[in-house]
Amino acid sequence: MPKKVETENQISKRAVRKEKVGLVTSDKMTKTITVAVAGRVMHPKYKKFLNRTSKFKAHDEKEEAGIGDRVLIYETPPMSKTKRWKLAKVLEKADPTMIAPTVGQE
């Protein structure tokens, strides 16, 4: 059976996937990272800006991202109960001297 070839018109109709940039906060799971995305929102009554952080679980097939790395993730169909994002690329590797050791690794 021949492969279906998409035309330019069909590609332009596809929805653009959402992308987010954030910091990896955990890489303890197999092929999964937790990414914290920071943002600023205005309070509706007081009109002050508040810092908000959202956490997303992303699929990291090659396990290339580590704690403290700045990464780009994009939205995908659900891969598990909580995992709906994939790692696009590591934008900036973390400085190993800046990461604090966890308890028991001193």
C-alpha positions as a Markdown table, in Angstrom:
| # | Residue | x | y | z |
|---|---|---|---|---|
| 1 | Met | 0.0 | 0.0 | 0.0 |
| 2 | Pro | 1.5 | 3.4 | -1.0 |
| 3 | Lys | 2.3 | 5.9 | 1.7 |
| 4 | Lys | -0.1 | 8.8 | 2.0 |
| 5 | Val | 1.6 | 12.1 | 1.1 |
| 6 | Glu | 0.3 | 15.3 | 2.7 |
| 7 | Thr | 0.0 | 18.3 | 0.5 |
| 8 | Glu | 0.8 | 21.9 | 1.6 |
| 9 | Asn | -2.9 | 22.6 | 2.0 |
| 10 | Gln | -3.5 | 19.7 | 4.4 |
| 11 | Ile | -0.4 | 20.6 | 6.5 |
| 12 | Ser | -1.6 | 24.2 | 7.0 |
| 13 | Lys | -5.0 | 23.1 | 8.3 |
| 14 | Arg | -3.4 | 21.1 | 11.1 |
| 15 | Ala | -3.6 | 22.8 | 14.5 |
| 16 | Val | -0.4 | 24.3 | 15.8 |
| 17 | Arg | 0.8 | 22.4 | 18.9 |
| 18 | Lys | 1.3 | 24.4 | 22.1 |
| 19 | Glu | 4.8 | 24.8 | 23.3 |
| 20 | Lys | 6.2 | 25.8 | 26.7 |
| 21 | Val | 9.6 | 26.5 | 28.1 |
| 22 | Gly | 10.4 | 25.5 | 31.7 |
| 23 | Leu | 12.9 | 24.0 | 34.1 |
| 24 | Val | 13.1 | 20.3 | 34.9 |
| 25 | Thr | 12.3 | 19.7 | 38.5 |
| 26 | Ser | 12.4 | 15.9 | 38.5 |
| 27 | Asp | 13.9 | 13.1 | 36.4 |
| 28 | Lys | 13.4 | 10.2 | 38.7 |
| 29 | Met | 10.8 | 8.4 | 36.6 |
| 30 | Thr | 11.7 | 6.3 | 33.7 |
| 31 | Lys | 11.4 | 8.2 | 30.4 |
| 32 | Thr | 9.4 | 11.0 | 32.2 |
| 33 | Ile | 10.4 | 14.4 | 33.5 |
| 34 | Thr | 8.5 | 17.0 | 35.5 |
| 35 | Val | 8.8 | 20.5 | 34.1 |
| 36 | Ala | 7.9 | 23.7 | 36.0 |
| 37 | Val | 6.6 | 26.5 | 33.8 |
| 38 | Ala | 6.6 | 29.9 | 35.4 |
| 39 | Gly | 4.3 | 32.7 | 34.4 |
| 40 | Arg | 2.9 | 36.1 | 35.6 |
| 41 | Val | -0.8 | 36.8 | 35.9 |
| 42 | Met | -2.6 | 40.0 | 37.0 |
| 43 | His | -4.8 | 39.9 | 40.0 |
| 44 | Pro | -8.4 | 40.8 | 38.9 |
| 45 | Lys | -9.2 | 43.0 | 41.8 |
| 46 | Tyr | -5.8 | 44.5 | 43.0 |
| 47 | Lys | -4.1 | 44.7 | 39.6 |
| 48 | Lys | -0.9 | 43.4 | 40.9 |
| 49 | Phe | 1.2 | 40.8 | 39.1 |
| 50 | Leu | 1.5 | 37.4 | 40.7 |
| 51 | Asn | 4.0 | 34.7 | 39.9 |
| 52 | Arg | 2.4 | 31.4 | 39.1 |
| 53 | Thr | 4.1 | 28.0 | 38.5 |
| 54 | Ser | 2.5 | 25.1 | 36.7 |
| 55 | Lys | 4.0 | 21.6 | 36.6 |
| 56 | Phe | 3.7 | 19.3 | 33.6 |
| 57 | Lys | 4.9 | 15.7 | 33.1 |
| 58 | Ala | 6.6 | 15.3 | 29.8 |
| 59 | His | 7.9 | 12.2 | 27.9 |
| 60 | Asp | 11.7 | 12.1 | 27.5 |
| 61 | Glu | 12.3 | 9.1 | 25.2 |
| 62 | Lys | 16.2 | 9.3 | 25.3 |
| 63 | Glu | 16.3 | 10.5 | 28.9 |
| 64 | Glu | 18.6 | 13.4 | 28.0 |
| 65 | Ala | 17.2 | 16.0 | 30.3 |
| 66 | Gly | 18.3 | 16.4 | 33.9 |
| 67 | Ile | 17.3 | 18.4 | 36.9 |
| 68 | Gly | 17.8 | 22.1 | 36.4 |
| 69 | Asp | 17.9 | 22.0 | 32.6 |
| 70 | Arg | 15.9 | 24.5 | 30.6 |
| 71 | Val | 13.7 | 22.6 | 28.1 |
| 72 | Leu | 11.1 | 23.1 | 25.4 |
| 73 | Ile | 8.1 | 20.8 | 25.6 |
| 74 | Tyr | 5.1 | 20.4 | 23.2 |
| 75 | Glu | 1.6 | 19.1 | 23.6 |
| 76 | Thr | 0.7 | 15.6 | 22.4 |
| 77 | Pro | -2.3 | 13.3 | 22.7 |
| 78 | Pro | -2.4 | 11.6 | 26.2 |
| 79 | Met | 0.3 | 9.1 | 26.8 |
| 80 | Ser | -0.8 | 8.1 | 30.3 |
| 81 | Lys | -3.1 | 9.4 | 33.0 |
| 82 | Thr | -1.0 | 12.6 | 33.7 |
| 83 | Lys | 1.4 | 12.7 | 30.7 |
| 84 | Arg | 0.4 | 15.0 | 27.8 |
| 85 | Trp | 3.6 | 16.6 | 26.8 |
| 86 | Lys | 6.8 | 15.6 | 25.0 |
| 87 | Leu | 10.3 | 16.9 | 25.2 |
| 88 | Ala | 11.2 | 18.8 | 22.0 |
| 89 | Lys | 14.8 | 19.8 | 23.0 |
| 90 | Val | 17.0 | 20.8 | 25.8 |
| 91 | Leu | 17.7 | 24.5 | 25.5 |
| 92 | Glu | 20.3 | 24.9 | 28.2 |
| 93 | Lys | 22.0 | 22.3 | 30.4 |
| 94 | Ala | 22.2 | 22.9 | 34.2 |
| 95 | Asp | 25.5 | 23.8 | 35.8 |
| 96 | Pro | 26.3 | 20.7 | 37.9 |
| 97 | Thr | 28.0 | 22.8 | 40.6 |
| 98 | Met | 24.7 | 24.8 | 41.3 |
| 99 | Ile | 22.5 | 21.7 | 41.9 |
| 100 | Ala | 22.2 | 21.0 | 45.7 |
| 101 | Pro | 22.9 | 17.3 | 46.7 |
| 102 | Thr | 19.9 | 15.4 | 48.0 |
| 103 | Val | 19.9 | 13.8 | 51.4 |
| 104 | Gly | 22.2 | 10.8 | 51.5 |
| 105 | Gln | 24.4 | 11.9 | 48.6 |
| 106 | Glu | 26.8 | 14.0 | 50.5 |
